[in-house]
Each structure stands twice: as structure tokens, then as C-alpha cells.
Amino acid sequence: MPDRLKAGEVKVRAKATAGDPKQVGAPMPGVISTLAVKEGQKVSAGDVLCSIEAMKMETAIHAEVDGTVAELLIKPGDQIDAKDLLVRLD
């Protein structure tokens, strides 16, 4: 249940487009624990982009395709929801 006192602090994020391998979305809700890339960095398919902590477990998020990090929409400590857009690749 959301805390209504913090309603002004909730950040609504764009959702990743399903089927677009250049948009990396969150597989589940959680908190961003680490970022492994920077904007402008080249990545290969399988490279770790970031990790999400949820229910005392950490999940690594990998790039599905080769590309360059065009935009990072997250930072460590950010609260995210399922399907939120995390990273955009070119």
C-alpha cells in the first residue's frame, strides 16, 4: 500500500516497449543497487548493465544486443517498478 504522505515523491517512469531489444526494462519491482555502465559506453550482448535488489535478492540486468548506452534513466538507490525503462541503447 503506497504511503500517501510521500505521494509527491513518487516518480513515474516511462515503460520499456515490449519487443524492442534497444530498450532495457525492469523485470520486477525493486531498488537499483549498482550501475555497471555509463552513457556513451559500448556494450555487447550479455554485458551487465545494472543490478536490482528485490526481496533480499540481487538480479543482474544484461544487454540483449550490442550497442552504445544512449541514455541511463536510473541511478543507484532509485525505486523502480516492473517494466520501467532503465537503459536505452543505440
Secondary structure in CASP SS format (residue, H / E / C, confidence):
PFRMAT SS
TARGET T0000
AUTHOR 0000-0000-0000
METHOD secondary structure of the structure
MODEL  1
M C 1.00
P C 1.00
D C 1.00
R H 1.00
L H 1.00
K H 1.00
A H 1.00
G H 1.00
E H 1.00
V C 1.00
K C 1.00
V C 1.00
R C 1.00
A C 1.00
K E 1.00
A C 1.00
T C 1.00
A C 1.00
G C 1.00
D C 1.00
P C 1.00
K C 1.00
Q E 1.00
V E 1.00
G E 1.00
A C 1.00
P C 1.00
M C 1.00
P C 1.00
G E 1.00
V E 1.00
I E 1.00
S E 1.00
T E 1.00
L E 1.00
A C 1.00
V C 1.00
K C 1.00
E C 1.00
G C 1.00
Q C 1.00
K E 1.00
V E 1.00
S C 1.00
A C 1.00
G C 1.00
D C 1.00
V E 1.00
L E 1.00
C E 1.00
S E 1.00
I E 1.00
E E 1.00
A E 1.00
M C 1.00
K C 1.00
M E 1.00
E E 1.00
T E 1.00
A E 1.00
I E 1.00
H E 1.00
A C 1.00
E C 1.00
V C 1.00
D C 1.00
G E 1.00
T E 1.00
V E 1.00
A E 1.00
E E 1.00
L E 1.00
L C 1.00
I C 1.00
K C 1.00
P C 1.00
G C 1.00
D C 1.00
Q E 1.00
I E 1.00
D C 1.00
A C 1.00
K C 1.00
D E 1.00
L E 1.00
L E 1.00
V E 1.00
R E 1.00
L E 1.00
D C 1.00
END
